[in-house]
Amino acid sequence: MTILDYFKNIKRELKFLDFGMDWGRWCLMSKAFGCDVYGTELSESRIKYGQSIGINVIDWDEISNFEFDFINTEQVFEHITSPLEILKYLSHSLKQHGLIKISVPDGGDI
């Protein structure tokens, strides 16, 4: 709801990307709010499942063909070896006033 509230004054259909979509729950929730939603995933079984429930699944190389209002990265960046490079790549696919949300564990137990 906070994300949608941020975009409330932008008069266009919102296009979202869930980078590392897992089983697609976040994508389905965003679709329920009327957003045009895409997802990426490495797991072949999760890709197939996402496609079976109507998620637009795209590959890494296809991300640059799109412009997104919002890119969600939930519990992904702590698993990648070159986070700055990936962040820069993703940021090139943002529309004007677009946002990238990065959520990682707090690391308090490390």
MDAnalysis code that builds the backbone (N, CA, C; Angstrom):
import MDAnalysis as mda
import numpy as np

u = mda.Universe.empty(330, n_residues=110, atom_resindex=np.repeat(np.arange(110), 3), trajectory=True)
u.add_TopologyAttr("name", ["N", "CA", "C"] * 110)
u.add_TopologyAttr("resid", np.arange(1, 111))
u.add_TopologyAttr("resname", ["MET", "THR", "ILE", "LEU", "ASP", "TYR", "PHE", "LYS", "ASN", "ILE", "LYS", "ARG", "GLU", "LEU", "LYS", "PHE", "LEU", "ASP", "PHE", "GLY", "MET", "ASP", "TRP", "GLY", "ARG", "TRP", "CYS", "LEU", "MET", "SER", "LYS", "ALA", "PHE", "GLY", "CYS", "ASP", "VAL", "TYR", "GLY", "THR", "GLU", "LEU", "SER", "GLU", "SER", "ARG", "ILE", "LYS", "TYR", "GLY", "GLN", "SER", "ILE", "GLY", "ILE", "ASN", "VAL", "ILE", "ASP", "TRP", "ASP", "GLU", "ILE", "SER", "ASN", "PHE", "GLU", "PHE", "ASP", "PHE", "ILE", "ASN", "THR", "GLU", "GLN", "VAL", "PHE", "GLU", "HIS", "ILE", "THR", "SER", "PRO", "LEU", "GLU", "ILE", "LEU", "LYS", "TYR", "LEU", "SER", "HIS", "SER", "LEU", "LYS", "GLN", "HIS", "GLY", "LEU", "ILE", "LYS", "ILE", "SER", "VAL", "PRO", "ASP", "GLY", "GLY", "ASP", "ILE"])
u.atoms.positions = np.array([
    [0.819, -1.184, 0.000],
    [0.000, 0.000, 0.000],
    [0.874, 1.264, 0.000],
    [1.988, 1.213, 0.714],
    [2.888, 2.364, 0.750],
    [3.449, 2.657, -0.630],
    [3.787, 1.626, -1.343],
    [4.335, 1.794, -2.687],
    [3.292, 2.403, -3.611],
    [2.088, 1.882, -3.580],
    [1.023, 2.431, -4.416],
    [0.724, 3.872, -4.043],
    [0.774, 4.190, -2.755],
    [0.546, 5.558, -2.311],
    [1.599, 6.505, -2.876],
    [2.844, 6.039, -2.965],
    [3.923, 6.856, -3.532],
    [3.609, 7.244, -4.976],
    [3.000, 6.331, -5.725],
    [2.721, 6.562, -7.142],
    [1.331, 7.144, -7.401],
    [0.591, 7.533, -6.382],
    [-0.810, 7.922, -6.553],
    [-1.015, 9.096, -7.511],
    [-0.050, 9.983, -7.641],
    [-0.208, 11.135, -8.527],
    [0.320, 10.897, -9.936],
    [0.834, 9.713, -10.182],
    [1.337, 9.383, -11.517],
    [0.200, 8.721, -12.291],
    [-0.170, 9.320, -13.388],
    [-1.330, 8.850, -14.151],
    [-0.893, 7.876, -15.244],
    [-0.603, 6.648, -14.845],
    [-0.254, 5.600, -15.801],
    [-0.422, 4.248, -15.119],
    [-0.509, 3.215, -15.944],
    [-0.540, 1.865, -15.387],
    [0.840, 1.570, -14.809],
    [0.873, 1.086, -13.595],
    [2.141, 0.833, -12.933],
    [2.709, -0.519, -13.354],
    [3.993, -0.509, -13.670],
    [4.686, -1.729, -14.086],
    [5.726, -2.069, -13.025],
    [5.587, -3.267, -12.446],
    [6.448, -3.709, -11.361],
    [7.261, -4.929, -11.782],
    [8.469, -5.042, -11.219],
    [9.316, -6.217, -11.395],
    [9.647, -6.769, -10.020],
    [9.458, -8.064, -9.846],
    [9.914, -8.744, -8.637],
    [11.170, -9.519, -9.017],
    [12.317, -8.978, -8.630],
    [13.613, -9.560, -8.972],
    [13.924, -10.635, -7.944],
    [13.829, -11.895, -8.366],
    [13.945, -13.020, -7.447],
    [12.587, -13.323, -6.847],
    [11.646, -13.683, -7.697],
    [10.225, -13.736, -7.321],
    [9.843, -14.920, -6.442],
    [10.751, -15.886, -6.267],
    [10.453, -17.062, -5.457],
    [9.212, -17.763, -6.037],
    [8.174, -17.968, -5.255],
    [6.967, -18.664, -5.726],
    [5.902, -17.693, -6.253],
    [6.230, -16.412, -6.370],
    [5.336, -15.470, -7.031],
    [4.265, -14.829, -6.168],
    [4.330, -14.972, -4.871],
    [3.285, -14.406, -4.005],
    [3.230, -12.882, -4.104],
    [4.398, -12.234, -4.111],
    [4.430, -10.777, -4.206],
    [3.868, -10.332, -5.559],
    [4.190, -11.066, -6.605],
    [3.661, -10.751, -7.939],
    [2.136, -10.845, -7.952],
    [1.607, -11.896, -7.386],
    [0.154, -12.072, -7.365],
    [-0.534, -10.960, -6.574],
    [0.060, -10.561, -5.467],
    [-0.519, -9.476, -4.682],
    [-0.523, -8.183, -5.487],
    [0.564, -7.893, -6.174],
    [0.655, -6.676, -6.978],
    [-0.335, -6.710, -8.139],
    [-0.499, -7.883, -8.743],
    [-1.492, -8.025, -9.812],
    [-2.897, -7.755, -9.280],
    [-3.171, -8.185, -8.061],
    [-4.489, -7.975, -7.462],
    [-4.787, -6.486, -7.293],
    [-3.749, -5.671, -7.154],
    [-3.919, -4.222, -7.051],
    [-3.938, -3.547, -8.424],
    [-3.912, -4.340, -9.488],
    [-4.040, -3.792, -10.832],
    [-2.741, -3.418, -11.517],
    [-1.623, -3.823, -10.965],
    [-0.333, -3.499, -11.565],
    [0.028, -4.514, -12.651],
    [0.802, -4.054, -13.621],
    [1.363, -4.916, -14.658],
    [2.655, -5.480, -14.068],
    [2.677, -6.779, -13.788],
    [3.744, -7.359, -12.974],
    [4.575, -8.370, -13.760],
    [5.887, -8.294, -13.534],
    [6.855, -9.209, -14.129],
    [7.707, -9.780, -13.008],
    [8.289, -10.942, -13.259],
    [9.153, -11.553, -12.263],
    [10.350, -12.209, -12.912],
    [11.432, -12.299, -12.144],
    [12.614, -13.056, -12.553],
    [12.918, -14.072, -11.463],
    [13.526, -15.160, -11.874],
    [13.825, -16.231, -10.922],
    [14.859, -17.148, -11.549],
    [15.705, -17.756, -10.730],
    [16.693, -18.714, -11.216],
    [16.159, -20.141, -11.218],
    [15.326, -20.473, -10.272],
    [14.818, -21.834, -10.119],
    [13.837, -22.187, -11.234],
    [14.168, -23.216, -11.979],
    [13.314, -23.630, -13.099],
    [11.917, -24.030, -12.635],
    [11.828, -24.713, -11.504],
    [10.508, -25.126, -11.019],
    [9.665, -23.912, -10.613],
    [10.288, -22.892, -10.059],
    [9.558, -21.681, -9.679],
    [9.177, -20.862, -10.901],
    [10.024, -20.874, -11.913],
    [9.686, -20.192, -13.169],
    [8.451, -20.836, -13.782],
    [8.460, -22.146, -13.878],
    [7.315, -22.862, -14.456],
    [6.053, -22.622, -13.641],
    [6.186, -22.655, -12.325],
    [5.021, -22.406, -11.481],
    [4.508, -20.983, -11.692],
    [5.407, -20.014, -11.695],
    [5.003, -18.623, -11.918],
    [4.262, -18.445, -13.230],
    [4.778, -19.054, -14.272],
    [4.108, -18.982, -15.571],
    [2.730, -19.638, -15.511],
    [2.617, -20.729, -14.764],
    [1.337, -21.444, -14.687],
    [0.261, -20.647, -13.954],
    [0.669, -19.705, -13.106],
    [-0.315, -18.880, -12.401],
    [-0.434, -17.483, -13.000],
    [0.102, -17.311, -14.208],
    [-0.107, -16.074, -14.961],
    [0.874, -14.951, -14.719],
    [2.028, -15.252, -14.173],
    [3.045, -14.220, -13.984],
    [3.884, -14.103, -15.254],
    [4.159, -12.884, -15.661],
    [5.042, -12.628, -16.801],
    [6.480, -12.830, -16.325],
    [7.045, -13.984, -16.592],
    [8.403, -14.284, -16.148],
    [9.373, -13.897, -17.263],
    [10.379, -13.090, -16.900],
    [11.377, -12.660, -17.878],
    [12.762, -13.083, -17.412],
    [13.682, -13.199, -18.358],
    [15.066, -13.560, -18.075],
    [15.883, -12.315, -17.746],
    [17.035, -12.547, -17.154],
    [17.976, -11.483, -16.826],
    [18.224, -10.566, -18.028],
    [18.472, -11.165, -19.184],
    [18.793, -10.382, -20.377],
    [17.612, -9.564, -20.889],
    [16.413, -9.922, -20.522],
    [15.221, -9.205, -20.971],
    [14.885, -7.988, -20.111],
    [15.429, -7.903, -18.917],
    [15.094, -6.803, -18.011],
    [15.329, -5.454, -18.679],
    [16.427, -5.330, -19.400],
    [16.769, -4.043, -20.027],
    [15.814, -3.650, -21.148],
    [14.942, -4.552, -21.567],
    [13.949, -4.234, -22.601],
    [12.710, -3.550, -22.022],
    [12.654, -3.414, -20.710],
    [11.480, -2.879, -20.035],
    [11.840, -1.642, -19.231],
    [10.807, -0.873, -18.895],
    [10.934, 0.220, -17.939],
    [9.906, -0.017, -16.847],
    [10.373, -0.042, -15.606],
    [9.517, -0.349, -14.471],
    [9.368, 0.865, -13.563],
    [8.202, 0.949, -12.941],
    [7.983, 1.965, -11.922],
    [8.606, 1.538, -10.604],
    [8.578, 0.243, -10.354],
    [9.040, -0.270, -9.073],
    [9.695, -1.622, -9.277],
    [10.853, -1.811, -8.644],
    [11.543, -3.099, -8.672],
    [11.707, -3.562, -7.229],
    [11.161, -4.719, -6.942],
    [11.209, -5.312, -5.622],
    [12.348, -6.341, -5.570],
    [13.204, -6.233, -4.571],
    [14.251, -7.239, -4.354],
    [14.165, -7.676, -2.906],
    [13.414, -8.690, -2.658],
    [13.149, -9.174, -1.298],
    [14.056, -10.361, -0.986],
    [15.001, -10.148, -0.074],
    [15.903, -11.216, 0.366],
    [16.706, -11.805, -0.810],
    [17.234, -10.923, -1.656],
    [18.014, -11.336, -2.825],
    [19.453, -10.846, -2.734],
    [19.650, -9.588, -2.390],
    [20.977, -8.985, -2.490],
    [22.010, -9.624, -1.570],
    [21.591, -10.264, -0.509],
    [22.565, -10.928, 0.362],
    [23.113, -12.210, -0.256],
    [22.532, -12.633, -1.379],
    [22.969, -13.870, -2.036],
    [23.838, -13.626, -3.269],
    [24.023, -12.388, -3.668],
    [24.727, -12.121, -4.922],
    [26.142, -11.611, -4.663],
    [27.041, -11.924, -5.606],
    [28.454, -11.586, -5.418],
    [28.814, -10.180, -5.882],
    [28.023, -9.595, -6.761],
    [28.338, -8.242, -7.246],
    [27.080, -7.362, -7.149],
    [26.704, -7.006, -5.920],
    [25.452, -6.276, -5.744],
    [25.422, -4.905, -6.413],
    [26.529, -4.192, -6.420],
    [26.530, -2.868, -7.044],
    [26.290, -2.966, -8.548],
    [26.923, -3.917, -9.201],
    [26.713, -4.103, -10.642],
    [25.257, -4.441, -10.949],
    [24.670, -5.295, -10.136],
    [23.275, -5.677, -10.360],
    [22.358, -4.495, -10.090],
    [22.636, -3.744, -9.047],
    [21.827, -2.560, -8.757],
    [21.887, -1.553, -9.904],
    [23.068, -1.337, -10.453],
    [23.204, -0.418, -11.591],
    [22.421, -0.935, -12.801],
    [22.519, -2.225, -13.066],
    [21.790, -2.827, -14.193],
    [20.285, -2.642, -14.016],
    [19.794, -2.937, -12.825],
    [18.363, -2.793, -12.568],
    [17.922, -1.331, -12.667],
    [18.744, -0.425, -12.172],
    [18.360, 0.991, -12.159],
    [18.190, 1.554, -13.563],
    [18.855, 0.964, -14.555],
    [18.689, 1.428, -15.934],
    [17.303, 1.084, -16.489],
    [16.584, 0.217, -15.798],
    [15.246, -0.176, -16.243],
    [14.144, 0.509, -15.448],
    [14.490, 1.575, -14.753],
    [13.484, 2.327, -14.010],
    [12.945, 3.487, -14.837],
    [11.647, 3.702, -14.739],
    [11.033, 4.891, -15.315],
    [11.396, 6.091, -14.439],
    [11.135, 7.281, -14.953],
    [11.327, 8.481, -14.158],
    [10.491, 8.368, -12.883],
    [11.050, 8.708, -11.768],
    [10.437, 8.616, -10.431],
    [10.280, 7.172, -9.958],
    [10.943, 6.228, -10.627],
    [10.859, 4.835, -10.225],
    [11.671, 4.556, -8.971],
    [11.342, 3.438, -8.337],
    [12.001, 3.042, -7.090],
    [12.482, 1.600, -7.157],
    [13.585, 1.340, -6.463],
    [14.043, -0.028, -6.211],
    [14.027, -0.220, -4.701],
    [13.384, -1.278, -4.250],
    [13.361, -1.611, -2.824],
    [14.277, -2.807, -2.599],
    [15.252, -2.619, -1.697],
    [16.180, -3.682, -1.353],
    [15.909, -4.076, 0.088],
    [15.527, -5.317, 0.292],
    [15.303, -5.838, 1.636],
    [16.270, -6.993, 1.875],
    [17.022, -6.883, 2.959],
    [17.964, -7.935, 3.333],
    [17.815, -8.185, 4.834],
    [18.262, -9.346, 5.306],
    [18.213, -9.606, 6.744],
    [19.096, -8.599, 7.486],
    [18.791, -8.336, 8.742],
    [19.553, -7.337, 9.485],
    [20.946, -7.802, 9.902],
    [21.202, -9.080, 9.851],
    [22.529, -9.596, 10.163],
    [22.884, -9.524, 11.644],
    [21.913, -9.306, 12.480],
    [22.162, -9.174, 13.909],
    [22.752, -10.415, 14.564],
    [22.559, -11.574, 13.958],
    [23.060, -12.823, 14.540],
    [24.450, -13.201, 14.018],
    [25.012, -12.369, 13.173],
    [26.314, -12.715, 12.579],
    [27.425, -12.369, 13.552],
])
